[in-house]
Amino acid sequence: MKMEVTSIYSHHGSKSAVEKAAQVIFTACGFFAVLAVGSITLYMLISGTPALFKVGILEILFGSVWQPAAASPSFGILYVILTSIVGTFLAILIGVPVGVMTAVFLAETAPKRLADIVRPAVELLAGIPSVIYGLLGILVLNPLMYKLELIIFKGSETHQFTGGANLISAVLVLALMILPTVINISESALRAVPAHLKSASLALGATKIQTIFQVIIPAAKSGIITAIVLGTGRAIGEAMAISLVSGSSVNLPLPFHSVRFLTTAIVSEMGYASGLHRQVLFTIGLVLFAFIMLINLSLTKILKKGGALNDK
């Protein structure tokens, strides 16, 4: 009796056909990805540029008065832009060191049992909806900030009290929200460092701390910068939590001022805006889009420069 043998390996002709089909599928997926980015860019340009010509680029970008519903409307978003820049920078300044050090702890120094407790907690932070962070900020953080505000500005006749909804509250919430991204990606980058680098450093007499800060972290620099890029994108693009804890008023980004970010400006007014007001909100979206693109391009350039230096 003749037995029929089935092989998982196809003959040359079918293999060539499968490869061609896979190539077509991959090319199509890449094309649609580029098309999506191009479409978003084109849509933002078409929707955001008309207001720049109607109101004026200088008046929108460098005006400090935001009164879209006044008899003589003003659409200056300078304070909103400054708030997004300052708030994101401060959140990164607080969140990145804490996140990277937590990643070092989990990857290099934490006992296994403790790491098995901390790591799921970090992953849980990543899964919490942003509105929950905002609610916790209202219930816990804002009252504390208000008490601090009362102490600092006691007897002041010029300070406008915010009830704790101010820039500091927004920065602290943003710093907390970017921690899971920074920790998870940085830990993966640290664990990907070849073991022989660590062994060589210890063999040359370096301490464990010296090895971590002078060998392992520099070797994982590209992954850590990637974590910072993604954390920055999360911080500058967050809207819901920030709208709840920042007060959403257009002011200079000072610590105890109620402030409005680019994202919260769109969220808080898009529901009822119309005409030129609505077009200016799309212009704010275009400015936000440009910020994110500039950050990504700048940090990508830094990554490529760092990779070239490492190759040398």
C-alpha positions as CSV (number, residue, x, y, z in Angstrom):
1,M,0.0,0.0,0.0
2,K,1.4,3.3,-1.1
3,M,1.5,6.0,1.7
4,E,1.1,9.7,0.8
5,V,3.5,12.0,2.6
6,T,2.5,15.6,3.3
7,S,5.3,18.1,3.7
8,I,5.1,21.5,5.2
9,Y,7.7,22.6,2.7
10,S,6.2,23.7,-0.6
11,H,8.0,23.3,-3.9
12,H,9.8,26.2,-5.6
13,G,6.9,27.4,-7.7
14,S,4.5,27.7,-4.7
15,K,7.1,29.2,-2.5
16,S,7.7,31.9,-5.1
17,A,4.0,32.6,-5.3
18,V,3.7,32.9,-1.5
19,E,6.6,35.2,-1.3
20,K,5.1,37.4,-4.0
21,A,1.8,37.4,-2.3
22,A,3.4,38.3,1.0
23,Q,5.4,41.1,-0.7
24,V,2.2,42.6,-2.1
25,I,0.4,42.4,1.3
26,F,3.4,44.0,3.1
27,T,3.7,46.7,0.4
28,A,-0.1,47.4,0.7
29,C,0.1,47.7,4.5
30,G,3.0,50.1,4.3
31,F,1.2,52.1,1.6
32,F,-1.9,52.5,3.8
33,A,0.2,53.5,6.8
34,V,1.9,56.2,4.8
35,L,-1.5,57.2,3.3
36,A,-3.0,57.5,6.8
37,V,-0.2,59.8,7.9
38,G,-0.4,61.8,4.7
39,S,-4.2,62.1,5.0
40,I,-4.0,63.3,8.6
41,T,-1.4,65.9,7.7
42,L,-3.3,67.1,4.7
43,Y,-6.6,67.3,6.6
44,M,-4.9,69.3,9.4
45,L,-3.4,71.7,6.9
46,I,-6.7,72.2,5.1
47,S,-8.7,72.7,8.3
48,G,-6.1,74.7,10.3
49,T,-4.7,77.2,7.8
50,P,-7.8,79.2,6.8
51,A,-7.9,80.9,10.2
52,L,-4.3,81.9,10.0
53,F,-5.1,84.0,6.9
54,K,-8.4,85.3,8.2
55,V,-7.1,86.4,11.7
56,G,-3.4,86.6,11.1
57,I,-0.6,84.3,12.0
58,L,1.0,86.8,14.4
59,E,-2.2,87.6,16.1
60,I,-3.1,83.9,16.7
61,L,0.4,82.6,17.6
62,F,1.6,85.7,19.6
63,G,-1.6,87.2,20.9
64,S,-2.2,86.9,24.6
65,V,-6.0,87.5,24.7
66,W,-8.4,84.7,24.1
67,Q,-12.0,86.0,23.9
68,P,-13.6,84.2,21.0
69,A,-17.2,85.2,22.0
70,A,-16.6,88.9,22.6
71,A,-18.1,91.6,20.4
72,S,-14.6,92.1,19.0
73,P,-13.2,88.5,19.2
74,S,-9.6,87.9,20.0
75,F,-7.9,84.5,19.2
76,G,-4.5,84.8,20.8
77,I,-3.1,81.4,21.9
78,L,0.4,82.4,23.1
79,Y,-0.4,81.6,26.7
80,V,-1.9,78.3,25.7
81,I,1.2,77.4,23.7
82,L,3.5,78.4,26.5
83,T,1.4,76.3,29.0
84,S,1.7,73.2,26.8
85,I,5.5,73.7,26.5
86,V,6.1,74.4,30.2
87,G,3.7,71.8,31.4
88,T,5.1,69.0,29.2
89,F,8.7,70.0,30.0
90,L,8.0,69.9,33.8
91,A,6.2,66.6,33.5
92,I,9.1,65.1,31.6
93,L,11.5,66.6,34.1
94,I,9.7,64.9,37.0
95,G,8.5,61.7,35.3
96,V,11.5,60.6,33.3
97,P,14.1,60.4,36.2
98,V,11.6,58.6,38.4
99,G,10.6,56.2,35.5
100,V,14.2,55.4,34.4
101,M,15.3,54.8,38.0
102,T,12.3,52.5,38.6
103,A,13.3,50.7,35.4
104,V,16.9,50.3,36.7
105,F,15.5,49.0,40.0
106,L,13.3,46.4,38.3
107,A,16.0,45.3,35.7
108,E,19.1,45.3,37.9
109,T,18.6,45.6,41.7
110,A,15.1,44.5,42.7
111,P,14.7,41.0,44.4
112,K,12.6,38.8,42.2
113,R,9.6,38.7,44.6
114,L,9.6,42.5,45.0
115,A,9.9,42.9,41.2
116,D,7.0,40.5,40.6
117,I,4.9,42.9,42.8
118,V,6.1,46.2,41.4
119,R,5.9,45.2,37.7
120,P,2.2,44.3,37.6
121,A,1.5,47.5,39.5
122,V,3.2,49.5,36.8
123,E,1.3,47.7,34.1
124,L,-1.9,48.4,36.0
125,L,-1.1,52.1,35.9
126,A,-0.8,51.9,32.1
127,G,-4.3,50.4,31.9
128,I,-6.1,53.0,34.1
129,P,-8.3,55.3,31.9
130,S,-7.1,58.9,31.8
131,V,-10.4,60.2,33.2
132,I,-9.7,58.2,36.4
133,Y,-6.4,60.1,36.9
134,G,-8.4,63.3,36.5
135,L,-11.0,62.3,39.1
136,L,-8.3,61.3,41.5
137,G,-6.6,64.7,40.9
138,I,-9.9,66.5,41.7
139,L,-10.5,64.4,44.9
140,V,-7.0,64.2,46.3
141,L,-4.5,66.5,44.6
142,N,-6.5,69.7,44.1
143,P,-7.6,70.0,47.8
144,L,-3.9,69.6,48.8
145,M,-2.8,72.2,46.3
146,Y,-5.6,74.5,47.6
147,K,-4.4,74.2,51.1
148,L,-0.9,75.0,50.0
149,E,-2.2,78.0,48.0
150,L,-4.0,79.3,51.0
151,I,-0.8,79.2,53.1
152,I,1.4,80.8,50.4
153,F,-1.0,83.6,49.4
154,K,-2.5,84.2,52.8
155,G,-3.6,87.9,53.0
156,S,-3.0,88.5,49.3
157,E,-5.4,90.9,47.6
158,T,-4.2,90.3,44.1
159,H,-4.0,86.6,43.8
160,Q,-6.9,84.8,42.1
161,F,-7.4,81.6,44.1
162,T,-8.0,78.5,41.9
163,G,-9.2,75.9,44.4
164,G,-6.1,73.8,43.7
165,A,-6.9,73.5,39.9
166,N,-3.6,74.9,38.7
167,L,-0.4,74.2,36.7
168,I,1.2,72.2,39.5
169,S,-1.7,69.8,39.7
170,A,-1.7,69.3,35.9
171,V,2.1,68.7,35.9
172,L,1.9,66.1,38.7
173,V,-0.9,64.3,37.0
174,L,1.0,64.3,33.6
175,A,4.2,63.0,35.3
176,L,2.2,60.2,36.9
177,M,0.5,59.3,33.6
178,I,3.8,59.0,31.6
179,L,5.5,56.7,34.2
180,P,4.2,53.4,32.8
181,T,5.4,54.2,29.3
182,V,8.8,55.3,30.5
183,I,9.3,52.4,32.9
184,N,8.2,49.6,30.6
185,I,10.2,50.7,27.6
186,S,13.3,51.7,29.6
187,E,13.2,48.3,31.4
188,S,13.1,46.4,28.1
189,A,16.0,48.5,26.8
190,L,18.0,47.8,29.9
191,R,17.4,44.1,29.8
192,A,18.4,44.0,26.1
193,V,22.0,45.2,27.0
194,P,24.4,42.3,26.3
195,A,25.4,40.5,29.4
196,H,29.1,40.6,28.5
197,L,29.2,44.4,28.8
198,K,28.1,44.1,32.4
199,S,30.5,41.2,33.1
200,A,33.4,43.0,31.6
201,S,32.8,46.1,33.7
202,L,32.5,44.1,36.9
203,A,35.7,42.1,36.0
204,L,37.6,45.4,35.6
205,G,36.8,46.3,39.2
206,A,33.8,48.6,38.7
207,T,31.1,48.5,41.4
208,K,27.5,47.6,40.6
209,I,26.4,51.2,40.7
210,Q,29.3,52.3,38.5
211,T,28.4,49.5,36.0
212,I,24.7,50.6,35.9
213,F,25.4,54.3,35.4
214,Q,28.5,54.1,33.2
215,V,27.9,51.0,31.2
216,I,24.3,49.7,31.2
217,I,22.4,53.0,30.9
218,P,24.6,54.4,28.2
219,A,24.3,51.1,26.2
220,A,20.5,51.4,26.5
221,K,20.4,55.0,25.6
222,S,18.5,54.6,22.3
223,G,15.7,52.7,24.1
224,I,15.5,55.2,26.9
225,I,15.3,58.1,24.4
226,T,12.5,56.2,22.7
227,A,10.7,56.0,26.0
228,I,11.1,59.7,26.5
229,V,9.7,60.4,23.0
230,L,6.6,58.3,23.7
231,G,6.2,59.8,27.1
232,T,6.4,63.3,25.7
233,G,3.8,62.4,23.1
234,R,1.5,61.1,25.9
235,A,2.0,64.2,28.0
236,I,1.5,66.8,25.2
237,G,-1.5,64.9,23.8
238,E,-3.4,64.3,27.0
239,A,-6.7,66.1,27.4
240,M,-9.3,64.6,29.6
241,A,-7.3,64.3,32.9
242,I,-5.7,67.7,32.4
243,S,-9.1,69.4,31.7
244,L,-10.3,68.2,35.1
245,V,-7.3,69.4,37.2
246,S,-5.9,72.5,35.4
247,G,-8.8,74.9,35.8
248,S,-8.9,75.4,32.0
249,S,-8.4,79.2,32.1
250,V,-6.1,81.1,29.7
251,N,-3.3,82.5,31.9
252,L,0.4,82.7,32.0
253,P,1.8,79.2,33.0
254,L,2.8,80.1,36.6
255,P,2.6,77.4,39.3
256,F,-0.5,78.6,41.0
257,H,-2.4,79.9,38.0
258,S,-5.4,78.1,36.5
259,V,-4.1,77.2,33.0
260,R,-5.3,75.8,29.7
261,F,-3.3,73.4,27.4
262,L,-3.6,73.1,23.7
263,T,-5.6,69.9,24.0
264,T,-7.9,71.2,26.7
265,A,-8.6,74.3,24.6
266,I,-10.0,72.1,21.8
267,V,-11.9,69.8,24.1
268,S,-13.5,72.5,26.2
269,E,-14.8,74.6,23.3
270,M,-15.3,72.4,20.2
271,G,-18.8,71.3,21.3
272,Y,-20.3,74.8,20.8
273,A,-17.8,76.6,18.5
274,S,-18.9,77.7,15.1
275,G,-17.6,79.8,12.2
276,L,-14.2,81.5,12.7
277,H,-14.0,80.2,16.3
278,R,-14.2,76.6,15.1
279,Q,-11.6,77.3,12.5
280,V,-9.2,78.7,15.1
281,L,-9.7,75.5,17.2
282,F,-8.6,73.5,14.1
283,T,-5.6,75.9,13.9
284,I,-4.8,75.0,17.6
285,G,-4.9,71.3,16.5
286,L,-2.5,72.1,13.7
287,V,-0.1,73.8,16.1
288,L,-0.3,70.7,18.4
289,F,0.3,68.4,15.4
290,A,3.3,70.5,14.4
291,F,4.7,70.3,18.0
292,I,4.5,66.5,18.0
293,M,6.1,66.2,14.6
294,L,9.0,68.5,15.6
295,I,9.6,66.6,18.8
296,N,9.6,63.3,17.0
297,L,11.9,64.5,14.2
298,S,14.3,66.2,16.7
299,L,14.6,63.1,18.9
300,T,14.9,60.8,15.9
301,K,17.8,62.9,14.7
302,I,19.4,62.6,18.2
303,L,18.9,58.9,18.1
304,K,20.6,58.6,14.7
305,K,23.4,60.8,15.8
306,G,23.9,58.7,18.9
307,G,23.8,55.5,16.9
308,A,26.5,56.9,14.5
309,L,28.7,57.8,17.4
310,N,28.3,54.3,18.9
311,D,29.2,52.7,15.6
312,K,32.5,54.7,15.6
